[in-house]
Amino acid sequence: VNKVATKVDLRFHVESATWLSPEVKAKVVEKLGSELTKDGWMVVKSDRTRSQLMNQADAIEKLRAAVRFAIAPTKPKFTAEELEKFRKGKLKASRERLHSKRIRSSVKADRQGPRDD
C-alpha cells in the first residue's frame, strides 16, 4: 500500500504575481484562460516521481513552460497568395529533382553497355 504522499499542487495567482509585467499578465490570462480558475488561480499538479522535492521542481518547470508558451510570439499568418507561392515553389523543386534523377539514371544506364535479352 502506498502510504507516502508525494503529489504536489502548485497554485499560482496571475494577478498578484509581482514578477510579471502587466503585458505578460494579460497574455497569460488570454492564452491560458481555460487553465485558470474563476478566481484567476492556475493550479499545476505533479505526481511524476516518488520524491516530493522532484515533484515540486517538476511543477515549477511546468509553470515556467506555461508562462513561456503564453509570451511566445504567435506564428505569422500567411495570405492565400503567399501559400500559393510556397506550393508552386515546392512543385517546381520536386520537378527539378525528378529531372535531375532522370538525367543521372540515363548516365548510369549508358555506362552499362548493350544488354542481350
Helices and strands as residue ranges (DSSP letters): E 8-13, H 22-31, G 33-35, E 41-46, H 52-71, H 80-111
